[in-house]
Amino acid sequence: MAPLRNRYKYLPFFASPLEEHSEHKNGHASHEPHFPENFESSPEKGQIKHETRPAHARELTFREREEASSIELFYDLFFVANLSSFTGTHDIDSATTVKSYVGFFALLWFNWLQVTLYDVRFGVDSVFERVCKALHLGVMIAFAVVGTQFDTSDTAKNFVNFQQFSCIMLISKVILLVQYGYILFWVRGHSKVVAPLLIHIAVFATGAFICLGLIFSFNDHTHTLSYVAWYVIAIIEALVIFASSSRWRSASFMRTNLNERVGLLTLIILGEGVIVLTKSMVYVTKGENYSPAVIGQIIASVLVIYFLYMLYFDQVDAKRFGTIRQQFWALAHFPFHVALVLLLEGTSRLVTWRNATEMINYLSGQLDAIYYSSPNTTVIASALGTFASDMYTDFDADASKYNVTTFLSRLAASGDPNSAAARYASADIFATLETAALKYFHIEGAKAAVKTSASYTTGAPKDPFKDLKSVAHVYDLVYVYFFVAAGCTLLMMAALIAVSKRNKCLGDYVAVALRGTVGFALACVAGVIGNYNPHTRYLYSPWMLPTVMLAIGSVVVLDGVLGYFLPAPKVVAVHQEQEERSRENSF
């Protein structure tokens, strides 16, 4: 077996997370812990003196992780697949759906965080770790399955879904309990490492028991807010892990690849934005509309993602920058990622919206031409009926759902195209056809509003303006969260720079101020919705995406220009590098 082990990779059933320092004669590494010796400077002789300490006074050293392993990256892909699945099944069309979207993302993100916090410190490839990782992947799949029905507006209606969700979170915490207990076995007898691990185990055990109790709090009789406990638990767990890791540096994130993992997740979320954007291109093809405005929207959306990539990764310091500040930096990525996913979702929806509005404008022109083509309302009604039939065929629309027969009869019976009756009937016809065209682009009102509309099976005509108003309300919401998310994304980028950089130079302060100013200005644009006329003109104009693109692009350009005029002084840069090395585990 030894020759085979030398030729092929040997995967042990259990592997020590401690640093290996010696080799046996048979070529296999020892799993004994590495005890670093202290060095003292001798000012008299100018030599380095070794201090020998007893074994019980020495500190354990965990394996250093310079970069993410392939299995960690594989786990991250399940995160983005989960997010993509949830985005595809949940339209953000009301304040309630925004709340559910952010709520699901929060649970998913903090679950990812806890698994990552274990991996970057203690994860060592072995059969045991691969089994645990398989279970974590199963949890991610369960998130995707249960997430399709995740709706916090009515827990009584979806009580089984909430029970399942609580059970999934319970399982995730039990897996982490087993993993931290496994690490506790390897470091038993060393109080400085045992203490933080016991705290880790205690907080996950408490969370698991609470999740177990929450399973029985959901029922089909009453709506409950007990699901809020999930978020409280997630936040407390993260804070306890970070606080205990700061108190006992033996379990800290020093010499880990936490920065890289968080940065990679940001990159993956940007990639998800690209996927959502390319899906919206389907509607551009369906509309067969390649006007300059639509092409401009596509270019602007791509540049928004590209500029965000540059702004983030140009300022991310891959080196460690202090344990405590690193933890604040990692936690600050939660609001940053929330703003980022909403911005990217809004970007794709606005591309589709622009294409649909241009189709509506073209449709309105044709309908007006038919209406004014004859003074005979019977002829006009017949022509509009033929046009509607052809349009439904082209758009693959359900003629029974968008039935204009009643409105056409009213138009024909009015006798005079200039009468009030004729104009009301034609307005209903136009609104119904516009609603069908919007549906073709997957643009419709909030699902709750659609369910409250009149039933088509009763034979009563549906109020077409109710659907159009519902669509307008949805895109009012898109307008607001798009600009607020764009502003918050830049504001959080400013905060990340402020937290991560020590010994800031003038260029760093300018970068923070620039992002903060432009981000605040973008968030304020959402306030235009309070003034109906400017907002309406802006909502139906092609300038929403280009506005954000130009704002973010200006930050990119000014960053590059100011980099030549406000470079970091060499003395400051050298001093910072030396200080980072000597005080790596300080605040």
N, C-alpha and C positions, 0 to 999 in steps of 0.2 A: 504493500500500500504506500510505503514511503516514496518510491519513485513516481507513483501516480500523483501524490500530493505535491511533489516538486514540479510536476509538469502541468497539472491542472490546478485551478484555484480551489483551495480547500475552504469550505464554508462550515465553521464550527456550529454546533447546536447552541452554545452559549459563548459569548465573547465579553471580555472585561472592557469596561469603558475607561479604564485607567491607562496611563501612558506606559508603553513598553520600552524597556531600556536595556535589556540584556538578551543574549541569544544562547540557546542551548547548543550543545554539540551536534544534535541531530538536525539543526537548522530551523527549529521552531522557536518562535518568540516566547519569552516568558510573560506571564500575565501578572507578575508582581508589580506593585505600584512603584512609580518613580518618585524618589524623594529629592528635590532639588536642594543643593547645599547653599549656605549663605556665604557671601563673599564680603570681606571687609578690606578697606583700603588702609594700608600702613603708611602714614605720612612720613615716618622716619626713614624707611627703606624704599618707599615708592613702589612696593610690591603688593601683590594680591595675596591675601591670607585666607585659607579655607577654615571655616569653623565647623567642627564636627559636633553634631547634635545627636542625642539619643533618638531611637526610632519613634518613640511615642510623641516626640516634639516636632517631628517632621510633618510636612503638609502633603496631602495627596495631590497628584496632578492628573487631570483628565486629558484625554486625547485632544489635541488641537485640530480644529476643522477649518481648513483654509477655504474650501469651496463646497457648494452643495453637491450631494451625491445624486446619482441618477434616480434612485428611488424617491428621494425628496422632490425632485423635479416632476417625477411621475405623479406624486400626490398632489402637487400644485395644479397639474392639468385637470385633475378631478374637481378641484375648486372652480376653475373657470368653466368646465363643462356643466357643473351644477348651476352656476350663475347664468350661463347661456340658456339652460333649460327653463329656469324660473322666469327669465326675461321673455322667453318665447311664449310662455303660457299665461303671463300676467301683463295686461296692458295698463299702463299708468294713465288712467283717465279720470281720476278724482283724488281728492285729498285722502280718502280712505285707502285707495290702492297705493298711493305714495307711502303712507304709513306702513302698510303691509310689506311693500318692497324693501324699505329701509330696515324694517324689523327682521325680515328673513335674512337680508344681507348681514345684519349685525350678528345673528346667531351663527351663520356660516363663517363669518370672518373670525370671530372669537374662538370657534372650534378649531379653525385652521391655526390660529395663533398658539393655542395650547399644545397642539401636536408639534408645531414648529419649535416652541420653546424647549420641548423635550429633545427633539432631534438634534438641534444645534449644539446641545451640551453633552448629551449622553448616548446619542444614537451610534451604534457600532454594528456593522453588518454581521448578521448571524441568523440561524434558523428561527430563533425566538423573535428577533426583531422583524423578520420578514412576515412571520405569522401575525404579529401585532399590527404591522402595516397593512396587511390584507384585511384585518378587521376594521382598521380606520378607513380604508377604501370602501368597505361595506357600509360604514356609517355615512360616508359621502353619497353613496348610491341611495341610501335610505332618505337622506336629506332631499335628493332630487325627486324621489317618488312622492314623499309626503308634501314636499313644497308645492306641488301642482294645485293643492287645495288649501294652501295657507292663506287665511283671511282672518285678520284680527277683529273685523267689524262685528262678527257674530259667532262667539265660541259655542253657543248652544246648537247652532245649525251644523257646525263642523266639529262637534266635541270629540268624535272618534279620531279625527285628524290631529287634534291637539293632544289627545292621549298618546297617540303614536309618536308624536314629536317629542313629548316628554320622555317616553321610553327610549328613543334613539339617543337623546342627550344623556340619559342614565347609562346606557351601554358605553358611550364614548368616555365617560368619566371613569367607569370601571376599568376600561382598557388602560387608561393613564394611571390608575391606581396600581394595576399589576406591573406596569413598566417602571414606575418609581419605586415600587417595592423590590423589583429586580435589581435596581441600582443600589438600593439600601443594603441588599445582601453583599454586594461587592465592597462596600465601604464600612461595613459593620466594625465597631470598635473605634472609630474616629469621630469624636463628638462634633468637631467643627463641620463635618459633612453630613453626619446623621441628623443634626438638628434641623437644617433647612429642608432636608428630604422628608422628615417627619411632618413638618409644617405643610409641605406640598401634598403629602398623602392625606393629611387631616382636612385640608380645604377641599380636595376632590371627593373625599368620603362624605363630607357634609353636603356638598353639592349633589352627590348621587342620592343621598337620602331625601333631600328636598325634592329632587326630580321624581323620585318614587312616590312621594306624597302628592305631588301635583297631578299625577296620573288620575287620582281619584277625585280631584277637584273639578274636573270637567264633566258636565252632564248635558242632557238634551232638554233640561227644564229652564235653566237660567243662564244668562250671559255673565261671564266672570272675567275679571282682570288678573286672575292669578298667573297668567302667562308672563306678566311683567317680572315675576320672580326669576325667570330664565335670564333676563338681561341683568338683573341685579347680581345674580350668581356669577355670570360671565365676567362682569366688571370686577367684582370682588376677587375672583380667582386670579385674574390677570394682575391686579394690584398686589395681592399677597405673594404671588410668585416673584414679581419684580422686587418687592420690598424685602423679602427674605433673601433673595439673591444678592441684594445690595448689602444687607447686614452681614451675611456670611459669604465672603468672596470666594470660598471654595466651590460654591455652586453658582457663581456669577456667569455672566455672558462674555467675560474676557477671553480672548483667543477663540471666539466662535465666529461663525459666518452668518450671524443674525442680520447684519446689514445687507448682505447679499441676498438672503432669502426674502426680506421685505422688498428690496429693489426688484427682484425677479417677479414677485407678485404684482408689483406695479406694472411691470412690462407685460405680464400676462393679461392684466385688466385692459391695458391699451390694446393688446391683441384682440381681446373680446370686442372692444369698440370697433376695430377694423372689420370683424366678422359681421357685427350688426349693421355696419355701414354698407358692406357689400350685399347684404340681404335686401337693403332698401333700394339697391340698384335694380332689383327685379322690377320694381314699380316704374322706374324710369323707362325700362324696356317695354313694359306693358303699355305705357302711355305713348310710346313712340314719339316722344317729345324731347328733342335735343336742342332746345332754344339756348341762346347765350346765357340766360338767367339760370337755367337748370344746370348747364355745364359749369357755370360759376359756383353754384351750390356744391357740386361734387368736388371741385378743386378746393373750395374753402374748407369743406369738412375734412378732406385729407390733410390739408395744411394745419388745421387745428390739432389733429392727433400728432402730426410730426413735430409741431412746435412744443406741444406738451412733453413729448419725449425728450426734446433737447433741453427744455427748461429744467426737467427733473434730473436727468442723468448728467448734465453738465455740472450740477452742484452737489451731487451725491458723493460723499467721501467714502470710498470703499474701505479705508482704514478704520480701525477702531478709534472712537473719540471719547472714551470715558464711559465707565459702566453705567452710571446713573443717567447721564445725558443720553446715552444710547437707548435706554429703556423709555425715557420720555419721547425720544424720536420715533421709536417703534410704535408706541401707543398712538402718537399723533397721526399715524398713517390710517387709522380707522376713519376719522372724519374726512381725511384727504381722499381715501378710496371711495367713501360714500358720495362725496361731491363729484369725483371723477366718473363713476359709473352713471350718475344722473346726467352729467354733461354729455357723455358719449351717447347715452340713450336719446337725449334730446336732439343731438346732432343728426342722428339717423332719421328721426321722425320729421325734422324740419326739411330734410332733403325730399322726403316723400310728400310733405305738405306743399312745397313749392311746385312740384310737378303736378299735383292734383289741382292746385289753384289755377295753374295755367290751362289745364284741361277744362276746368269749370268756366274760365273766361271765354275759351273757344266755343264751348257748348252754349253759353249765354248768347254769344253773337249769332250763332246759327238759329237759336230759338227766336230771337228778336226778328231776324230776317224772315222767318216763316210767318210770324204773327202779323207783320206789317206787309205781307205779300199780297193780301186780298182784303177787300172790305166785307166779304161774306164769312160769317163766323162758322158756318157749316164746312166751308172749304178749308178754313184755318184749322178747325178741329180734326178734319180728316188728315191733313198734312202733318199735324203734330202727332196724331196717332201712328201714322206710318213711320215718322222719325223715331218715336219712342220704341216701336217694335224693332226697328233696325238697331237702335242703340243697345237695347237689351240683349240682342243677339251678339253684337260685338263685345259687350262687356260681360257676357255670360251671367246676366242678372235674372233674378226670379220675377217674371212679369206679374205673378199673383201677389208678391210681396210689395212691389212698387206699382200698384194698380192705379192707372190714371183714367180709367173708363168713366167713372162718375164725374170727374172734373171736365173731361172732354164733352160729356153730355151737357153739362151746365154751360160750357162755352158755346156749343152749337145752339142751344136754346136761347141764349142771350140776345141774338139777332144783331147786335151792334158791337163791334170790337172796341169802341170807345166807351162803352157803358161800364158802370162800376161792377156789375155782375160778371162781365167778360174779363175784366182785369183781375178780379179776385180768382176766377177759375184758371186763368192763364198763369197767375202767380203760383197757385197750387201745383199746376202741371210742371212749371219750371223747377220748383222746389223739390218735387218728387224725383224728377230726372237728375237733378244735381246730387240728391242723396244717393241715388243708385250709382252715379259716377264716383262719388267719394268712397262708397263701399268697394268699388272695383280696386281702389288703391289701399284697401284695408284701413280706411279712415271712417270711423263712426263714433257716435256718442258714447257716453259712459254706459256700461252694461246695466247698471241699476236703472238708468233713465229709460233704456230700451225696454226693459221688462215691464215698466209701468205704462208703456204706450198702449193704445187701443189694440185689441186683437184683430188680426186680419181675417180670422175665420168667422167673425160675426157679420161680415159684409159691410161694416161701417168703414168709411174711408179714414185713413189715418191722417192726423194733422202733420203735413210734411215739414212745416216750419219748426215743429217741436224737435224733430231730428236734427235740423240744421242748427238750431240754437244749442242743442246738446253737443254737437261737434264743435261749435264755437267755444263753448265752455271748456271742452277738453283741451283745445289748443291755446286758450287763455292760460290754462294750467301749465301746459308745455312751455309756453312763453316765459312764465314766471320761474319755474324750476330750472329752465335752461340757463337763464342769465344769473340766477342766484347761485347755481352750481358752478358756472364759469367763474364768477367772482370768488366763491369760497375755495375753488381749486387753487387760484393764484394766492389767496390769503394763506392757505395752508402751506403752499410752497414757501412763502415768506417765513412762516413759523418754523418749518423744517430746517431752513438755512440758519435761522436764529438759534435754534437748539443745537444743531450739529457742529457749528463752527465756534471754536474757542480762539481767543486772541484775534478778534475780527479786525480787519483793516478797513479803510474807507470804502473800497470796492464792495465788501460784504454788506456794509450798512446801506450802500446805494442799491444793491440787489434786493435787499429786504424791503426797502422803502418803495422801490419801483413796483415790485409785485403787489405789495399792500395797497398802493395807490390805484393801480390799474384794476386790481381785483375789487376794491370797494366801489369804483366807478361802474364796473360791469354789473355788480349786484344791484346798484341803484337804478340801472336801466329797467329792471323789473317793476319799479314803481310807476312807470309810464302807464301801466294798466289802469291806474286810477283815473286817467284822463282818456275818455272813450275815443274821441276823434283821432288824436295822434297815435294812440295804441292801435286802433283799427287800421289806419293807413300803414303803420309799421308792420303789423301782423300779416298783412296781405302783400307786403313788399318783399323783394328778394334780398333785403339788406340785413336780416337777423344773423345768419351765419357769417357773412363777411364782416359784420361788426366785431364779433368775437375773434374771428381770425386775425383781423387787423390789430385788435387790442393785444392779443397774445403775441402776434408777430412783432409788434413794436417793442415788447419786452425782450424778445430774442435779439432783435437788432441792437437795441440800446445796451444789452448785456455785452454783446460783442464789441461795440464801439467803445464803451466805457472801460472794457478790459484793456484797451491800449493806453488809455489815459490814466486809469486808476489801478495799475497792477499791484499785487501784493508785494510790499518791499521784501527784498531778499533776506534781510536781517530778521524780519518778522516771520517769514516762511521757515527759515532754518531754525529759529527759536521754537516755533510751534511744533516742528517735527521732532526736535529733541525733547520737548516737554511731553509730547504725546507718548513717546517711548518710555520716558522715566516715570510718568504719572498716569499710566494707562488705566489703572483701576481707581483713579480718584475722581472727584466730581468735576 
